[in-house]
Amino acid sequence: MSPLLSAADYQVTTAEDGGEALRLMEESKDFDIIVSDIDMPGMTGYELAATARRSERWRGTPMLALSAMSDPREIEKGRAVDFDDYVVKFDRETLLNAMSQVLAAGGSR
């Protein structure tokens, strides 16, 4: 997704997994929005979101879940950990629209 987001004029920082994302948080990095895959090595996107929402730094940062799983139960799990939206992987148009809407609304916090 990084090339797509860069082409849409987003400045992109990538993390290989949830642990690396949390290290960015520990380094006091701020982001306008966080897009997290649900199925990552070592830590799920749900776990990353739950951890981020407990931190002062990222509590209010808009977060989008990105997953190949579109089952309503998975979407509900995303809502339970406070993702602002849940987007099915490879639906590029929906991802860009969701990012635009979440950023315009300032997230759900």
C-alpha positions as a printed NumPy array, in Angstrom:
array([[  0.   ,   0.   ,   0.   ],
       [  2.959,   2.321,   0.477],
       [  3.35 ,   3.118,  -3.252],
       [ -0.39 ,   3.813,  -3.552],
       [ -0.376,   6.168,  -0.575],
       [  2.788,   7.923,  -1.731],
       [  1.27 ,   8.411,  -5.192],
       [ -1.757,   9.978,  -3.483],
       [  0.606,  12.527,  -1.883],
       [  0.699,  10.999,   1.589],
       [  4.024,  10.997,   3.399],
       [  4.423,   7.343,   4.396],
       [  6.349,   5.734,   7.244],
       [  6.322,   1.944,   7.207],
       [  6.831,  -0.629,   9.944],
       [  7.482,  -4.302,   9.242],
       [  5.325,  -5.434,  12.166],
       [  3.475,  -4.249,  15.257],
       [  6.621,  -4.336,  17.382],
       [  8.352,  -1.906,  15.05 ],
       [  5.268,   0.332,  15.093],
       [  5.348,   0.387,  18.897],
       [  9.038,   1.3  ,  18.79 ],
       [  8.07 ,   4.316,  16.683],
       [  5.606,   5.233,  19.416],
       [  8.324,   4.863,  22.068],
       [ 10.521,   7.165,  19.963],
       [  7.76 ,   9.792,  20.3  ],
       [  6.796,   9.722,  16.639],
       [  3.553,  11.473,  15.757],
       [  1.393,  10.575,  12.776],
       [ -1.724,  12.066,  11.207],
       [ -3.179,   8.589,  10.672],
       [ -2.134,   4.977,  11.274],
       [ -3.065,   2.253,   8.787],
       [ -2.516,  -1.188,  10.271],
       [ -2.787,  -4.596,   8.72 ],
       [ -4.784,  -6.96 ,  10.921],
       [ -2.719, -10.059,  10.165],
       [  0.874,  -9.19 ,  11.054],
       [  3.73 , -11.33 ,  12.372],
       [  4.146, -11.285,  16.14 ],
       [  1.164,  -9.063,  16.927],
       [ -2.226,  -8.574,  15.354],
       [ -3.491,  -5.205,  14.242],
       [ -6.119,  -5.529,  16.977],
       [ -3.354,  -5.804,  19.581],
       [ -1.512,  -2.851,  18.073],
       [ -4.668,  -0.717,  18.129],
       [ -5.49 ,  -1.665,  21.712],
       [ -1.944,  -0.782,  22.802],
       [ -1.982,   2.476,  20.848],
       [ -5.317,   3.506,  22.394],
       [ -3.871,   3.01 ,  25.884],
       [ -0.973,   5.373,  25.144],
       [ -1.231,   9.096,  25.634],
       [  0.722,   9.744,  22.437],
       [ -1.428,   7.775,  19.99 ],
       [ -4.77 ,   7.658,  21.824],
       [ -6.326,  10.27 ,  19.541],
       [ -4.541,   9.343,  16.319],
       [ -6.999,   8.129,  13.672],
       [ -6.471,   4.442,  12.872],
       [ -7.629,   2.354,   9.915],
       [ -7.663,  -1.44 ,   9.914],
       [ -6.59 ,  -3.07 ,   6.674],
       [ -7.511,  -6.718,   6.222],
       [ -8.388,  -9.435,   3.742],
       [-11.088, -10.551,   6.211],
       [-14.406,  -8.792,   5.646],
       [-16.485, -10.939,   7.991],
       [-18.801,  -8.823,  10.197],
       [-17.23 , -10.392,  13.318],
       [-13.803,  -9.128,  12.247],
       [-15.171,  -5.66 ,  11.612],
       [-16.771,  -5.69 ,  15.08 ],
       [-13.416,  -6.684,  16.619],
       [-11.928,  -3.651,  14.882],
       [-14.587,  -1.393,  16.363],
       [-13.996,  -2.899,  19.804],
       [-10.372,  -1.722,  19.79 ],
       [-11.313,   1.699,  18.416],
       [-10.23 ,   1.538,  14.802],
       [-11.883,   4.485,  13.064],
       [-12.637,   2.394,   9.99 ],
       [-12.058,  -1.113,   8.622],
       [-11.042,  -1.431,   4.964],
       [-10.707,  -4.601,   2.91 ],
       [ -7.208,  -5.041,   1.495],
       [ -6.623,  -4.233,  -2.137],
       [ -9.689,  -1.99 ,  -2.337],
       [ -7.541,   1.005,  -3.097],
       [-10.332,   3.462,  -3.785],
       [-12.079,   2.655,  -0.505],
       [ -8.8  ,   2.968,   1.407],
       [ -8.092,   6.417,  -0.024],
       [-11.691,   7.531,   0.603],
       [-11.634,   6.203,   4.182],
       [ -8.331,   7.968,   4.893],
       [ -9.665,  11.231,   3.515],
       [-12.872,  10.996,   5.546],
       [-11.175,   9.971,   8.798],
       [ -8.557,  12.708,   8.467],
       [-11.236,  15.314,   7.685],
       [-13.213,  14.223,  10.749],
       [-10.13 ,  14.198,  12.961],
       [-10.658,  10.578,  14.001],
       [-13.27 ,   9.349,  16.427],
       [-11.593,  10.625,  19.552]])
